[in-house]
Amino acid sequence: MPPALTHLALHVPDLDACVAFYESFCAMRVIHQRAGKGSRIVWMAEPDKEHEFIFVLMPGGQARNLAADDYSHFGFALDSRAAVDAIAAKAQAAGCLIWPPRDEPYPVGYYCGLRDPAGNYVEFSYGQPLGPGSQQMPIP
């Protein structure tokens, strides 16, 4: 069996703020937590994806200070342009919108970007050949 990507582990400066961000904006939920690294370690996953891919959040990290033109990010697919707009409006109100909604040629699609409490960028997109409903889309 070839290797399979199962998780991403991040040290974050404010564990509770990051958990709240990923619950609120990404619909992820805590699936496991335990003592460790000075307080606790939290596993988060999308509903019904608990055995596929998780975020492991640990306290003690430094805030990332990414430049505005740094496109390092975590990507989440949404089911419509309206859903991208709704996330962007919610992020604008919360003060964490960094890339207003924009359209790019295929395969990028329609997207916006947020900054999580640790300084990581998080993209929400519609129209990429990845994620739910993309099985019919070719990847160039």
C-alpha positions in Angstrom: 0.0 0.0 0.0 1.4 3.4 -0.8 1.5 6.1 1.9 -1.8 7.9 2.6 -2.0 11.4 4.0 -4.0 11.2 7.3 -3.4 14.3 9.3 -1.7 17.7 9.7 -0.3 18.6 13.1 0.0 22.2 14.1 1.4 24.0 17.2 -0.8 27.0 17.7 -0.5 30.0 20.1 -4.1 29.9 21.2 -5.6 26.4 21.2 -9.1 27.4 22.2 -9.3 30.2 19.6 -8.2 27.8 16.8 -10.6 25.1 17.8 -13.4 27.7 17.8 -12.3 29.0 14.4 -12.3 25.6 12.7 -15.7 24.7 14.3 -17.3 28.0 13.2 -15.8 28.5 9.7 -14.9 24.9 8.6 -17.7 22.9 10.3 -15.0 20.7 11.8 -15.6 19.1 15.2 -13.4 17.8 18.0 -13.2 14.1 17.7 -10.6 13.4 20.4 -8.6 15.3 23.0 -6.1 14.4 25.6 -3.6 15.9 28.0 -0.3 16.8 26.5 2.1 19.5 25.5 1.4 21.7 28.6 -2.4 21.5 28.4 -4.2 19.3 25.8 -4.0 18.0 22.3 -7.1 18.3 20.1 -8.0 16.2 17.0 -10.5 17.8 14.7 -12.2 16.4 11.6 -15.0 17.2 9.1 -18.2 15.2 9.8 -17.9 11.6 8.5 -14.2 12.2 7.6 -12.8 11.1 11.0 -11.0 8.1 9.5 -9.7 10.0 6.5 -8.1 13.2 7.4 -7.7 15.2 10.7 -6.1 18.3 12.1 -4.1 17.8 15.3 -3.9 21.1 17.2 -1.4 21.5 20.0 -0.6 24.5 22.1 2.8 26.3 22.2 3.1 27.5 18.6 4.2 30.9 17.3 1.8 33.0 15.3 2.5 32.9 11.6 3.0 36.3 9.9 2.3 35.4 6.3 2.7 38.2 3.7 -0.5 39.3 1.9 0.9 37.7 -1.3 1.8 34.4 0.3 -0.7 31.8 -0.9 0.3 29.0 1.5 -3.1 27.8 2.8 -5.4 25.0 3.8 -8.2 24.6 1.2 -11.9 23.7 1.8 -14.4 23.1 -1.0 -17.9 24.6 -0.8 -21.0 23.7 -2.8 -21.7 27.1 -4.4 -20.5 30.6 -5.1 -23.2 31.8 -2.6 -21.5 29.6 0.1 -18.2 31.3 -0.6 -19.8 34.7 -0.4 -21.5 33.7 2.9 -18.2 32.6 4.5 -16.5 35.8 3.2 -19.3 37.9 4.8 -19.0 36.1 8.1 -15.2 36.4 8.0 -15.4 40.2 7.2 -17.7 40.6 10.3 -15.2 38.6 12.4 -12.2 40.6 11.1 -10.4 37.6 9.6 -11.1 38.0 5.8 -7.8 38.4 3.8 -8.8 37.6 0.2 -12.3 38.9 -0.7 -14.2 36.6 -3.1 -12.6 36.4 -6.5 -12.9 34.4 -9.7 -9.8 32.8 -11.3 -9.6 30.7 -14.4 -10.1 26.9 -14.1 -8.9 25.0 -12.1 -8.8 27.7 -9.4 -12.4 28.8 -9.5 -14.2 31.2 -7.1 -12.6 31.6 -3.7 -12.0 33.7 -0.7 -9.4 33.5 2.1 -9.4 33.8 5.8 -6.7 34.1 8.5 -7.1 31.6 11.4 -6.1 32.7 15.0 -2.6 31.2 14.5 -2.0 33.2 11.3 -2.6 30.3 8.8 -4.5 31.2 5.7 -7.6 29.1 4.9 -9.2 29.1 1.4 -12.9 28.4 0.7 -13.5 27.6 -2.9 -16.2 26.6 -5.4 -15.5 25.2 -8.9 -12.1 23.5 -8.3 -11.7 19.9 -9.6 -11.3 18.8 -5.9 -13.7 18.0 -3.2 -17.4 17.1 -3.2 -19.0 16.9 -6.6 -15.7 17.1 -8.4 -15.6 13.6 -9.7 -17.0 14.7 -13.1 -14.4 17.4 -13.5 -11.1 16.7 -15.3 -7.9 17.8 -13.7 -5.7 19.4 -16.4 
